[in-house]
Amino acid sequence: MAEDARGAAADGPGAAAAEVRLRLSVRGLTDADLPSCGWAGSPKHVRELAGQVRRAAAGEIDYLAACTPAGLPVALCGVDYAVVPGAGTLWQLGVHPALQSCGIGTLLIGAAERRIAAAAWSAPSWASRSPTRGPAPSTSASATAPSAGRPTPGTWRTRTARSAATRRCAS
């Protein structure tokens, strides 16, 4: 019986397993990436990603891609700044099926939250924020609901010192 990298038994005759580490970078999705995003959804969905790339170029959203050293996207996440005034709404988070449950989604959410923090949204309450310039805030986040209201079902909010993110669960 073969053993994996931890010494645990691997299934099947002659089976072998190894731990593989993959260095990923997070950057904005580009039109050149779209042919490599077939794993993200239907052909129609991938065509519609071109519109999201244009929205990102216009500054309406951020659309992030976690990429391999070869530049191939293996995870995607959108940040929409128009859904909730003064906050970034994370949506369309997806990880390549072969790489799910490896922490890539967590990596991408962290990068998205840092993007929101870098936008330096600042106001004393969750409502009516306006962008300001200044140093990037701390990105340590708490998952507490705002005192001014409750998140809608299927969402939760994360707040840093100077930013807010609303996360929507896929239905």
C-alpha positions as CSV (number, residue, x, y, z in Angstrom):
1,M,0.0,0.0,0.0
2,A,1.4,3.4,-1.0
3,E,1.6,6.3,1.5
4,D,1.0,10.0,1.0
5,A,3.3,12.8,2.0
6,R,2.2,12.5,5.6
7,G,2.7,8.8,5.7
8,A,-1.0,8.0,5.6
9,A,-2.1,5.1,3.4
10,A,-3.2,6.1,-0.1
11,D,-6.0,4.2,-1.9
12,G,-5.5,1.7,-4.7
13,P,-2.6,-0.5,-5.9
14,G,0.5,1.6,-6.7
15,A,-1.3,4.8,-5.6
16,A,0.9,7.7,-4.4
17,A,0.1,11.1,-3.1
18,A,2.2,14.1,-2.4
19,E,1.8,17.5,-1.0
20,V,2.0,20.2,-3.7
21,R,2.5,23.9,-2.9
22,L,1.4,26.4,-5.4
23,R,2.3,30.1,-5.3
24,L,-0.7,32.3,-6.3
25,S,-0.9,36.0,-7.0
26,V,-4.1,38.1,-6.9
27,R,-4.6,40.7,-9.6
28,G,-7.4,42.2,-11.6
29,L,-9.1,39.9,-14.2
30,T,-8.4,40.9,-17.8
31,D,-9.9,40.1,-21.2
32,A,-6.9,37.9,-21.9
33,D,-7.8,35.7,-18.9
34,L,-11.3,34.9,-20.2
35,P,-10.5,31.9,-22.4
36,S,-8.9,30.2,-19.3
37,C,-12.1,30.8,-17.2
38,G,-14.3,28.0,-18.6
39,W,-14.3,26.3,-15.2
40,A,-16.1,29.4,-13.7
41,G,-19.4,28.7,-15.4
42,S,-21.3,28.3,-18.6
43,P,-20.0,29.8,-21.9
44,K,-22.6,32.6,-21.5
45,H,-21.3,33.4,-18.0
46,V,-17.7,33.6,-19.3
47,R,-18.8,35.9,-22.1
48,E,-20.6,38.1,-19.5
49,L,-17.3,38.3,-17.5
50,A,-16.1,40.6,-20.3
51,G,-18.7,43.2,-19.1
52,Q,-17.3,42.9,-15.6
53,V,-13.8,43.5,-16.9
54,R,-15.1,46.7,-18.5
55,R,-16.8,47.7,-15.2
56,A,-13.6,47.2,-13.4
57,A,-11.7,49.3,-15.9
58,A,-14.3,52.1,-15.3
59,G,-13.7,51.9,-11.6
60,E,-17.2,50.7,-10.7
61,I,-16.0,47.3,-9.3
62,D,-12.9,45.3,-8.7
63,Y,-12.9,41.8,-10.3
64,L,-10.0,39.8,-8.8
65,A,-8.4,36.7,-10.1
66,A,-6.1,34.4,-8.1
67,C,-3.5,33.2,-10.6
68,T,-0.9,30.5,-10.9
69,P,2.7,31.5,-11.7
70,A,1.8,30.9,-15.4
71,G,-0.9,33.6,-15.1
72,L,-3.9,31.2,-15.3
73,P,-6.8,32.2,-13.1
74,V,-7.9,29.5,-10.6
75,A,-10.3,31.6,-8.6
76,L,-12.4,34.7,-9.2
77,C,-14.2,37.3,-7.0
78,G,-16.0,40.5,-7.7
79,V,-16.2,43.5,-5.4
80,D,-19.1,45.8,-6.2
81,Y,-19.1,49.3,-4.6
82,A,-22.6,50.3,-5.8
83,V,-24.8,47.6,-4.1
84,V,-24.4,49.0,-0.6
85,P,-23.5,52.6,-0.4
86,G,-20.0,53.0,1.3
87,A,-19.3,49.3,1.2
88,G,-17.9,46.7,-1.1
89,T,-20.1,43.7,-1.8
90,L,-18.3,40.5,-2.6
91,W,-20.0,38.4,-5.3
92,Q,-19.3,35.7,-7.9
93,L,-16.7,34.1,-5.7
94,G,-15.6,30.9,-7.4
95,V,-12.6,28.5,-7.2
96,H,-11.6,26.0,-9.8
97,P,-13.3,22.7,-8.8
98,A,-10.0,20.8,-8.7
99,L,-8.6,23.3,-6.2
100,Q,-11.6,23.8,-3.9
101,S,-11.1,23.4,-0.1
102,C,-7.4,24.4,-0.4
103,G,-7.8,27.9,1.1
104,I,-7.8,29.7,-2.2
105,G,-11.2,31.2,-1.6
106,T,-10.1,32.5,1.8
107,L,-7.0,34.0,0.1
108,L,-9.2,35.8,-2.4
109,I,-11.6,37.1,0.2
110,G,-8.7,38.5,2.2
111,A,-7.4,40.2,-1.0
112,A,-10.9,41.6,-1.7
113,E,-11.2,42.9,1.8
114,R,-7.8,44.6,1.5
115,R,-9.0,46.2,-1.8
116,I,-12.1,47.6,0.0
117,A,-9.9,48.9,2.9
118,A,-7.5,50.5,0.4
119,A,-10.5,52.4,-1.1
120,A,-10.5,54.1,2.4
121,W,-14.2,54.2,2.9
122,S,-14.7,56.2,6.1
123,A,-17.7,57.3,8.1
124,P,-19.0,57.0,11.7
125,S,-21.8,54.6,10.7
126,W,-22.6,51.9,8.1
127,A,-24.8,54.2,6.1
128,S,-23.8,57.1,3.8
129,R,-20.1,56.6,3.6
130,S,-18.0,58.7,1.3
131,P,-14.6,57.9,0.0
132,T,-11.7,59.7,1.6
133,R,-7.9,59.6,1.1
134,G,-5.5,58.6,3.8
135,P,-3.4,55.7,5.0
136,A,-4.7,52.2,4.5
137,P,-6.6,51.0,7.5
138,S,-6.0,47.8,9.5
139,T,-7.4,44.8,7.7
140,S,-8.2,42.8,10.9
141,A,-11.9,42.3,10.5
142,S,-14.7,41.3,12.8
143,A,-17.9,39.7,11.6
144,T,-20.2,41.8,13.6
145,A,-23.5,43.1,12.3
146,P,-23.8,46.9,12.2
147,S,-25.7,48.5,15.0
148,A,-27.7,50.5,12.5
149,G,-29.4,47.5,11.1
150,R,-29.2,43.8,10.4
151,P,-27.7,42.1,7.4
152,T,-30.2,40.7,5.0
153,P,-30.6,36.9,5.0
154,G,-27.8,35.2,3.2
155,T,-25.3,38.0,3.9
156,W,-22.9,39.0,6.5
157,R,-20.8,42.1,7.0
158,T,-17.2,42.5,7.8
159,R,-15.8,45.8,9.2
160,T,-12.3,47.0,9.5
161,A,-11.1,50.3,11.1
162,R,-12.1,52.3,8.0
163,S,-14.0,50.0,5.6
164,A,-16.9,47.7,5.3
165,A,-17.6,44.6,3.2
166,T,-21.0,43.0,2.7
167,R,-20.7,39.3,1.7
168,R,-23.5,37.6,-0.2
169,C,-24.0,33.9,-0.1
170,A,-24.9,32.3,-3.4
171,S,-28.5,31.1,-3.5
